[in-house]
């Protein structure tokens, strides 16, 4: 598991116990510098600010010492900006010397406009703020814009002038603090089904169709169990439960807690609580733990209170200072409702023998003023509805309804409002009076979906909005139902039907466009008071009945759907990496950013090494780019012995990338610390080290004497391969806008897939997905000087590793390809292998000339001469081998990406052993085997000039030569 994927988790979590964030204070002196004897005043400052986690931005950084001290106040992610270019590298060195660089980072920037998305900074600290604000660098409006709701700005030597739009919260010495309030019209999603009303309609009027990414976090691999179990948003935080295990029917179920505006991880724990018991209540958080309800501090996860003996909570509500908990004995299925005082823990009343359990993830109860309405809906118990007094638990009425419905099966309280309980069954929806349980009316519907996908959402997702009961309907057209597939999926008229709650009469209808197929999504419909989010979370505006599609970058969470809150849409996607944005994220409304034209000279910056690089390309015996060549074959003509020994090992740093090698240099990126490092191929001595603006995920490509790479700050950088001096730097990102991505500050348009040299040009793509934030930007630059050759903006999916056959370059997925010289020309598909078959363990496939079944847990594979080298470990009870035939089930692992063997927060008592194997490419027999000192990096192997290079997850680059 890579370091950045777990980020702060390793420092903030131990399994089986409560996770606690470090509460070390920010330490600021009146002069703006930190010293050990000034901790008292600094502690008062940070305690007054009341923000001790999330994203911290430090403006006007100088020597790096103060920035480093902010970083020691974990769990902050600290991003500092300096307008002192001359002191940049020395300040970075100060942070790096304390082992903090990466989580704490520093960049040069003009401060007239801050490069952050709106409302994302939790703590902003500005030195010399009086002078800077007076000069308008930055304007006070910029500080307000980037500050998150509930976030605090600490401004040195500044007092709000008369008529200032902000009001000082406190002053501490020469520091003035002010806090940003929450936006009017926003809302929270505090319970599994929004709130306690059983009407899942958010009152957030700020949420609109989303087109921009606010933050993204979490795992990057596909989950076979690919939906979030629960998610609530409140108190400025997002709480969610997912199973992070990459193998079906195995469990790494965790509760994760993130800041709702920056996405920074606050804390994490396992075992995860019951998904229907999560409740966000300002600074407090309630959940089930080991069969009890507990209250914890929302910011740190510190346990505050445990409620009574174990009683197996199934779901819980928080209302009027009390918990309403449905308990269920799993054996005899005896249920009970309990009301518990939050402050004292006292049991106020209980209602025994009531099986009010959740059906279809609905809590089957509603709290309406002084009444609790409930449904006993399981198919194996009496199907009934009832009502109790909230204050004392006295049952006001109870009514069996199974015979009246005339159906057999579970029933669900789908919505409540206007004094009417809307109950769904297998045949339709049924309305009952909340006053006395009187039956009012019925409607029969067919589900939207297909016979083979019964989890499809349908008429059961009912909302009460503006006095009407709204149902999502897909009417069949009988004349076109010969094909069963058409009957259930295509041959439909889709619309929202608004019913009178007392009579069931249709009052209003909002139809989808005729060419819109709503489909069979696997999550419930969502709604706010302004929009329906049905189908695949496409938006339908209620007032005007207008259809507005969402960005196609999102695969909405199966099982629960998105959560609207604070004007954002919160979602977790664990499905089809590459096709959809992967992970947990917040999305926002807004059009695409417009920046300078692609050929604007301001995008290109030249350095001292410009024009000094040596001419010529790499030798065929070199390994000049990731996976060797432009087709990414990972196949070199260099010859090696099957029996190798380690010649040298060099320290790269946190999360090394794969290596590349050319002209006596070996290049590796230290991804977690934003660095690119060059080593002498002969002895492993460090030749140079360069710090980029953010993560560098792919190693540099060597071309014409330059080491060229892309960075997550949206730039492409070319360095002199011999000295590490800057030749040129190109700003590929559309604008400087930054977000937090997996515990780091990154561009909205990172260059994550590296650069591809072909001829005299290099090719790359900037962006995260073609259907969000204005799409993907494809570039061709002149390799020697960075000048623009061509640029195209294209939609599509997530960018894949760029490949080329010399005439055509493919920079994306599913046929996004260009002529290397003319992006407008029609181009054929690239043939990435000949008539030979291939091994599809890695993407793009390795060319082995034969169909190969590798019976190992593969991490990296290359071909060197007549040998196949594979780094991995044996599969259970299987002899490592390379079989020249099609693999059978179980002979190789089905790997979509770099997926871990064990959870990074739960290292095994005995870590598995890893090996380097050598196989004959002719016959497939194993010729050599060597135990490795650490786990190999994914695809982290290269061969050049008779040597094999391997990066390992302990942060090392290792060189092997024949024995």
N, C-alpha and C positions, 0 to 999 in steps of 0.2 A: 504494500500500500504506500503510495507516495506521500511525502511529508505534507504538501499543501492540501491534500484531500482530507487529512485529519486536522491540520492547522493547530488551533489552540486546544483541540480536544485532549491531546496528550497531557497538557498542563492543567486541565481543569476537571478531569474526570477520573475516578476510580470506580470500577464496576462493583455492583452489589451494595454500595454505600451512597450516601447523598453526595452529590457534586457541589463543591463550593468555590465560587470565584474569589480570586484574591482581591482584597479591598484596600490595597496599598494606595495611599493618597497621592495626588499630584502635588509636587513640591515646587512652589514658586516663591521667590523672594520679592521684596518690594522693588528691588532693582531689576527684576526680570531674570536673575540667574539663580541656580540652585546650589546650595551648600548643605553639608550634613547637619550643621547647627541651626538650620532654619526650618526644620521639619514641623515645628509647632504652628507657625504662621501658615505654612503651606497646607497643613492638615485642616486648619480652619477654612481656608479658601475652598478646598475640594469638598469638604463637608457642606459648605454653604451652597456650592454649585449643585450638589446632590446627584451628580452623574459620575458613575464609576465603572462604566462598561460601554462598549460600542465602538463607534468610530470617533477618534480624536484627530482634529486637524490643527497643526501648529503653523501659523503664518509668521513669516519674518524670521525663520530659523537662521542661526549664525554658525556657531562652531560645532553643532551636533550634540553637545553635552546635555543641554536642556531637552532636546528632542528625545535622546536616549532615556532620560529620567521619566519622561512621559510614558515611554514604552515599558518601563519597569512597573508601571501602575496597571498591570494586567487585570482584566482581559481587554484592554484597549487595542485596537488596530490603529496605529498612528501613521498619518501621512503628513509630512512636513513640506512646505514650500519655502524656497529662498530666492531672493532676487540678487544674491551675491554669487555670480557665476565663478569668480576666482576662488572662492572658498568652498565650492560644492564638494569636491572630492575629499578634501581634508575633513569636512563635516561627516561625510559618509564613512570615512575611515574610523572616526570616533565612535559612531554607532556600531560599526562592524566589530570593532575591538571589544565591545561588550556583549557580543554574541546575539545581537538583536536584529540585525539587518534582514529585511524581508517583511516581518510583521511590523517593524518600524522602518519606514523608508523616507527618502528625501529627494526632491526634484527641484530643478531650477524652473522658475516661471515668473513672468511679469504678473504682478498682483492686481492689475486694474480690473480684471474679471476672473473670478474663481472658477477653476475647471471641474466643478462638481455638479451632479444632477441636483434638482431641487430637493430641499427638505431631507437631507441624508446625514448631516453631521450632528453627532450627539454632543460633542464638546469641542468648542472652537476656542483656541488660545492665541491671542495676537499680541506680540511684543511691540512696544512703541506705537500702540494703536492711535494715540492722539495725533502724532505726526502723520501717520499713514492715512487715517480717515480724513484729516484736513486736506491732504493732497489728493484724495480720491483714489488711492491705491491700497485697498479696494474701497469702493463706496460702501456706506453703511447698508444700502439696499442689497448689495451682494452678500454681506454677512447674514442678513435676515433671510435671503432666498435660500441659502444652502443649509441653514440651521434646521434640524429636524424638530417637529413638534415635541415639546418637553425638553428640547436641547438647550444648552446654556452656552453663551459666549462670555469669555473672560478677556476684557480689553484693558490693556495697561495704559495709564496716563490719559484716560479719556473720561469725560463726564458728559452725559447727554445734554446738549444745548436746549434752550427754550424752543418748544415746538418740535422736538425730536419725536419720531414715530415710535421710539422704544422708551421703556421706563426701566430704570435701574432696579434690579431685584435686591442686590446688596452691594456694598463696597467693602473690600478687604485691603487695607493699605492703599497702594496706588492702583489697585485693580477694581474695575467696575464690572459687575455681572448683570446680564439680563437674560431672560428666558423667553423662548418662543412658545406661544400658545397653540392649542390644537385647532385645526381648521373648522369653521362653522359649516355644518352640513355633512360632516363626516360621521361615521358610526363605528361600532365594534361588533365582532362576532364572538360573543363570550362563551356560548355553549355549543355543543356538537350541532344542534339544529337551530343555531342563531341565538335564541334566548329561551325563556320559559313559556312562551305563548303558544307553542306548537304551530306557529305560522311563520315559516322560514322566509320572511321578507325583510331584508335589510332596509333601514331608513337612511342609508348612505346615499345622498343625492349628488355626491361628487364623482362617483364611479361612472365611467363611460367606456365605450369600446376601446380596448387597449391596443397601442401600437408601439410602445416603448418599454424597455426593460429598466426597472429601478435597481434591483439587485438580484443576484443568483448565488446559490450556495449548495452544499451537500454533495452527495455521491454523484459520480459521472458514469458509472457502469449501469447496464440494464438490469432491472430486477425481474426475475420470473414472477415473483409475487408483487406485481407492479402497480400497487396503489397505496396511497397513504391510508392509515387506519383511522386517523383522527386529526383534526386541526382546529384550533381556536385562536382568535386574535383579540387582545385587549391589554390595557395598561401599557401600550406602546411596545408590546412584544407579541411574537408569534410562537405558539406551542404546537408541536405536531409529533405524531408517532408514525414511524414507518419501519418495515422490516428491511434492513440493509443487506441481507444476505443475497449473493448473486446466484445461489442454487435453489431451485424450487423445493418447497417443503422443508427448508431449514430456516432457522430463525436467528437473526440479530436484531431484535426489536428494541428500538430506542425511542425515548422521549428527547427531542431536541428543542431548545429554546433560543430564539434569535431576536435581536432588536428588529422591530417591525419596519423601521425606516432605513437602516443601513444594512441589515441582513447579517451583522456580525454575531457569531455564536456567543451566547452568554453562559449556558451550561447544558449538560447532557447527562442522562442516567439510564440505567437498565436495572432490573426488568422494567419494561414500559408499563404504564398504568392502563386500566381498562379504558378503551377508546371513548366510551360514552360518559366518562366521569370527569373529563377535563373541563375546568371552569376558570376563566380569566376574570379577575376582579381587581382592577387597578394594580396596586403593588403586590397583591396576593394572588396565589394560584392554588386551586383545589384539585385533587385527583385521588384516585384509589391507589393504595400501596399495601401489598400483602394482605388483602382482604379488608382493609380499613380505609376510610376517607381520611385524608391528611390535608393540612394547609402548609404551604411553603412560601418563602420569599420569592417573588417572581423574578427578581434580578439575579439572585445568586443560587437559588435552589435550596437554601438553608431551611431545614425542617422547623416549622413554628408550632404545629399542634397536630396531635393524633386524636381521632374521634372514636372513643369507646372500643369495645371488643370487636373481633373480626366478624363481619356480617355480610361479606361477599357483595359489595355494591355492584349492581348491573348498570345503572345510570344515575345521574345526580343533577339536581337543579339548585341554584342559589337564588333565594328570594327573600327580601325583607329581613336580612340578617340571619337567615336560617337555611340549612340544607334540607332539601327533600330528596331522599335516597330510596331507590327501589332495590330491595335485596332479594336474592333468589338462591335457595338451596338447590344445587344442581341435581341431586339424586331424586328426591320425591317431587321436585319442582314446586316447592311451597314458597310463595312470594309474600313480601311484606313491604309496606310503605312506611318510612320513618321520617320524622321531622326533628332536626337537631339544631340546637342553638350554636351558632358559629363561635361566639366568644367564650361561652362556658362549656361547651361540649355536652350540655344536658339534653337528654331525649325528651322532647316536648310531647310527642304522641306517636303512636304506631297504629297501623291498620293491618292486622294479620290476615293471612289467607287471601291475599290479593296478588295475582300473578301479573303484575303490570310490568312485563318485560319488553325490551325493545324488539320490534319486528321490522325488518328491512332498515335497520339503523334509525328507526324513529322511536323516541322515548315513550310514546303512547300515553302521554299525559300533558296537561296544560294547566297553568296557574292563571286564573282570571280574577284579579282583585282578591276577594275573600273566599274563593272557591278553588278546589283542585278537581279537575275533570280527568277521568282516566279511562283506558280501554284495556280489558283483559282479552288479548287477541290471539294467543297461541292455539294452534289447531288441536292440541291434546288437552286443553282445559276448556272450561266453560267460556264461551265468547260472550262478553258482557260489557256494559258501560256503567259508569258510576260517578258520583260527585260527593266530595267531603268538604267540610268547613276547614279553611286554612288555619284558623286560630286554634281550634281544639281537636280537630280530627274527627268530629262527629259526622257520620255518614248521612248525607241529605237524601240521596236516592241511589238505587242500584238496580240495573235492569238487564237481564239476559236478552241477547238479540240474535242468537244463532239461527233460530227458526224463522225469524222475521226476514233475515237477509236471504235465506233460501240458497246459501252456498256453503260448501265445506272447505275449510282452510283458514289460514291466518288472516286476521283483520288488523288494520293499522289506522291510527289517528293521523290522517294526512294533513289536516289543517284545522284551525279553530279561529273563528272570528264572527262578528255580528251576532253573537249568541248562538251560533250553530257549530256543531261538531261534524266535520266531514271525515267519514270513515271509508277506507278503500278495502276492497276484497278482490277475489280472483275475477269477478265479473264486472266490476264497476265501482262507482262511488255512491255513498249513502249518507243522507243528512239527518241529524237528530238534534232536537232542541236541547240546549245546555240547561234550560230551566228545570226540566223534569224528565229528559230522556225520550221525549215523544218523537216517533218516526215522522219525518217530514217529506222526503222524496228520494228517488233513486235515478241514476243514469247508468246505462250500460255502454261500455267501450271495449274496443280491442286494443291490445298493447301496440305501441309503436316499437317495431323491432322485427326480428326473424324468429322462426321456430327453433333454430339452433343457437340463438343467443338470447336466452330468457332473462338475463340480467339487464336487458335494455330498459331504460327509463320510459315512462309512459304516463297515462292518466293519473297514476298514483301521486305524482308530484303536483299537489294542489296548493294554490295561494289565495288568500283573501286580501284584495287590494281595492281601495276606493269603493268599499261597500259591495263588491262583487266577488263571487267564487270563480277563480280562473283555473281552467283545465287545459292541458296540452293534448290536442286531439289529432289523430291521423286517420281520417275516414277512408275506408276502402272504396274502390270503384268496381262494382261487381262485373261490369262488362269486360274488364281486363285482368281477370284473375286466373287465367288458365295456367300460367306458370306460377308455382308456389312461391318462388323467390319474388316475383313481381307482387304477389298478393301481400307479402309482409313488408317489403322494403320500398319498391319503386312506385307501385300503383296506389298512391295516397294523395289526399288533399290535406295539407297540414295547416293548422290554425290554432289560435288561442281562443277559447270559448269562455265568455264571461256570463255567469249564471246568477240569477237572483238567489240569495242565500235562503230565503224562506220558501220559495216555490220551485226552485230549480229551473225556471224558465230562462231561455237564452235572451240576454239583454244586449250583448255586444259580441262581435267577432273580429279578430285581428288575424288576417291570413298572411302566410308566407308567400314570397314570390313563387310563381308557378314552376319555375325551373329549380327551385330549392328543395333538395332531398334532405330531410332532417336527420335521417339515419338512426342507427341503433347504438347510441352511446351507452357507456357502462357506468354513468354517474347520474345523480339526480339533477333535475333542472334547478336553477338558481333564480332568485328574483330580488330586485330592490323596488322601492316605490316608484322608480322611473322606468326600469327595464326588466323584461324577461330575458333570461339567459338559458335558452333551450337548445336542443340539438347538440351541437358540439360547442356550446357556450356562445353561439352567435347571439347578438343583441337584437331585441325587438323593443322599440320605444313604445311605451304604453299609451301616452297621451296622443301621439299622432299615428301610431300603428306602423311606424317605419322600421324596416329591416336594415340592420347595420352589421356586416360581418366583422368578426374579430380577426386578429392576426393569426395566420395559420402556423405560426411557430410553436404554438402551445398544444400539447396533448393534455387535456384536463384530467385531473386526478380521477381514476376509476374509483368507484365506491362512494366518494364524498363530494367531488366537484370543487370549484374554486370558492374562495372566501372573500367577499367584498368588505373592505374596511378602510377607513382613513383616506378614501378616494383612490385606493389601490385595489388590485385584485391579487390575492395570494394563492399560490398553487404549487403542487408538487408533481413533477413528471418523472416517471421511472420506466419509460417505455420507448423503445426504438431510438437509441442515441444516433445522431446523424440526421434523422428525419425531424425530430422535435428538439427544442431546448430541453436539456436534461437537468434535473435537480429540483430544489425548492427555490421559489422565486417570488418577487413582487413585480407587477406590471402596472403601467400607468397610461393614461390617455395623452395624446399629443402627436402632432405631425412630425415628419422626419426633419432632422437638423439640416441646415444648409450652411456649408462652410465655404472656404475659398475654392476656386476651380482646381481641378486636379493638376493643371499645368501652371498654377500660381507659383512664381519663383520663391515665395515665402515658405513653401513647403520643404524646400531643399536647403540644407545647411551643410557647408563644406568644412572640413577640419584641416589640421596641420599636415596630415598625411595625404591630402588630396594630390593625386598625380604621381605619388612616389612609389606606388606598388609595382612590383616586377611584372613583366609581361608574361603571357603564356598560360596554358591550362595545366591541370593536374595530369600526372602520368597514369596510364592504365593500372599500374600497381598501387596507386593511391586509393583512398576511400573518400572522395571529395565531398560527398553529400550524404544525407540520411538515406540509408538503404542503398548506398553505393552509386547508383546512376539515376538518370531521369525517369526511367521506368520503374524504379524502386525494386529492382530484382534481388537485391542483397546478394549478388553473385560477382565475385572478383576472380580474376585469373591468377592472383598470387597463390603460391603453393606453400602449404604448411604440412608439418608432420602430425599424425594423429595423436602423438604423445607429446604433451607440452609441459612446460614449467613456467612459473611466474618469474619474470625478469625484474619488474619493479611495480610499485603501487604508489599512486599519488593521490593526495586528498583534494577532492573537487569542492565539496560543500554539500549543503542540504539538497536532497532530491536531484541527483545528477541526471542529465539527459543521456541519450545514446551518444557515442563518440563519432567524430569524423576525423580523417587524417590525410594530410597532403604536405609535400615538400618539407618533411622533417618536423612537422608540427602535428599535434593531436589536439582537437578542439572539443570542448564539452561545455554545456550550459549547467550552471548550478541554479536550477529553476527557482527554488524557494528563496534564495537570497538575491535573485535578479542579476546574476553574473554570467559572463562568458569567460572561460579560462582556456589558455593555450599552454601545452606542455611540450618539452623537448622529447621527440620520439625515441631518442637514444637512451636517456637516463631518467626520464620522468620529471626533470626539473621544471618548475613553473617559469614560463617565458613571459607571460603577461596576464593580467586580469582586468576585465572591464565591467563596470556596473551600468546596467540599463535602467530605464525608467520603471519597469515592472517585470513580471515573470518572463523568462525566455524558455519556451517549452521544447523547441527543437534545436539541435546543435547547428552551428554555422555551416553554411555551404562555402566551399572554396572555389573561387573563380578569378582568374587573372590577377593573382597575388593578393586577393582580398578575402577576408572571412566575413560573410554577409549573413545576417540573421534578422528575424522579425521578433517583435516584443509585444507583450500584452498592453503596453502603453500606446499602441497604435502606430509605432514607428518601425522603419526598416533601417538597419545600421550596417555600414560597411567599414571594416577596420583593416589596416595593414596587417596581413597575416603574420609578418615577421615580427613587428614591434607592438602591435595592438593600438597604434595611433589611429585617430578618427580620420577616415577619408571623406565620408559623406553620411548624411542622415536625412531620411525622407519621412515626412509626416503623412502617413496613409489614412489615419483616422479623419473622418469628415470634420469634426470639431474637437476641441480639447475635452469634451464632457467625459467625466469619470464616474464610475459606480464601484460598489464593492462586489467582487466576484470571488467567492470561496476564500474569504479572510484576507484578501488583498485588494488594494485600490487599482483598478484597471480601466482601460478605455472601453467605451461602448463598442468600438470597432477594433478589437485586438488583431494582431497578425500572429495567430497561434500555430498555424500549420507550416511555418518556416517559409523559406524562399527556394525557388527552383531555377538554377542557372541553365540556360539553353543558348548556345552560341554566344552572342555578345550581350544578351539580355538576361534579366532575372524576372521571374513571374511569381506573383503571390496574391492572396486574397485577404482583405480586411473586413471583419464583421463576425457576428455570432450566428446569424440566420438570415436567409433571404427574404423572410416575411415579417421582419420586425426592424424597427429603427431605420427604415428606409432601404433595407436590403443590403446586399454584399457589394463591395467595391473590388473589382479585379484590375490589376495593374501589370504593366510591363515597363521596366526601367532599364536604361542603359547601365550595365554592370560597372563600367569603369568610372562613371561620374555621377550616377543617380538621376540623370535627366529622364523625364517622362517620355516613353515611347507610345503607349496608348493606355486608355482607361475605359472601363465599362462598368456600369451599375446594373446588376442583375438580381432577380429574385431567386427562388429555389429553396433549398434546405440548408442544413449546416455545412460549412466548407469541409471538404475532405483533403487528404494529403495530395498536393499537386503532382501530376505525372506528365510526361511528354515523350513522344517518339521522335522528336526533332522537328517535325512539321506541325504537329497539333499539340496544344497544351490543354490539359483538363485540370481546372482549378476548383472544381466542386463535385457535386454528386448528380447522378442521373442525367448525364449527357450535357452538362454545361462545359463547353469546350470552345477553343478559339484557335485560329491559325496564328502561329507564332509571330507573323509579321503583319497580319491584317485581321483585326478582331471582328470585322464585318463579314469576312469570307465564310462560306459554308465549309465545314470540316467533317471528315469521316470519323467514325469511332476509332479509338486507339486500340490496337491489338497488344494486350499486355502479356500475351504468351503465344507461342507458335502452335504447330499441330500437337505439340506435347501437352499432356495434362499438367496439373499443378497441385501443390499443397495449398489448401485454403485456411491454414491455421492463422495466418496473419493477413492483414489487408494493406496495400494490394498484395495479391498472392505471390509467393516465391516461385520462381521458375526452376523446377527440379527435373524437367523433361520426362517425368513419370508420375503416375498417381502414387501418393505417399500416405501411409498411415503411420503416424508417430505415436508410439505408446508411452509418451511422457507428458507430464504437465509442463507445457512449453512456455518459456519466457522470451527466448530469442533464438533465431535461426539464420545462418548464413551459409553460403557455398563459397569455398575457397579452393580453386583448382578442381581436383577430383574428390574432394571431401565435403561432407555436410557436417557442420558443427551446430549442435543444438544445446542450449542452456536451459535446464529445467530440473525436474525431479521425477522419479518413477511414479507411475500410477500404482494404486494399491494392488498388490499381488500380481504385478505385471513386470516382466523383464523388459528393460528399455530396448527398443528396436525401431528400425526404419523398414517398413514393409512396402514392397513395390506392388501394391494393389489398393483397391478402394477400401477405405477404412470401414469397419463394421461398428455397430453401436457400442460405445463404451471404450473403444480403442484410443480415442483422443478426446480431450476436453473441448466442449463447445464454448469457445471464448469469443466474446464480442469486443472486448477491449482489455485493458489492464485491470483485472479483477483480483482481489486479494484472496489468500487462502484463509486468513484469520482476520478478525476485526482489529483495526489499529488500536482500539482502546482496550482490547482484551488479548494481549499477547499470550500464546500458549506456553505451558510450562516447559515444553520441549519443542523448539522450533525445528521445522523440517530441514533435512539436509538437501543441498542443491549441488548439481553436478554439471560439468561440461562434457558432452559426449561427442565423439567423432565417428561418423558412419561413412562407408564407401558409397559414392554416388552411383557406382556401377552395379554392385550387388546388394547394397543396403545393409551389409553386415557391420556390426559395431567393431571399430578398430581401436578405440581409445576411450578412457573414462578418467575424469579427474574431479575430485571433490572441491567445491568452491568455498571460500571463507565466508561468503554472505550471499543473500538472495540476489539474483541478477535483476537489473533494471529491464523493464519491458522493452524488447527489441533493441537492447543496449549492447550490441556487439558489432565489431568491424574488423576487417582484415586488410592489412596494407604492408607491402614490402617485406613479406615473410614473417609478419608478426600479427598476433590476434589481440585486439583490445576489447575490454569488457568493463562496463560500469556496473556497480553493485549498490544496493539500497543503503549501505552503510556510509555512502558519500565518497566512495573511492573509484578511481580509474586504475585498472590493472592491465599490465602488458604481459603477454605470454609468448614464449619462443620455443622452438623444438628442443627437446631434451638432448 
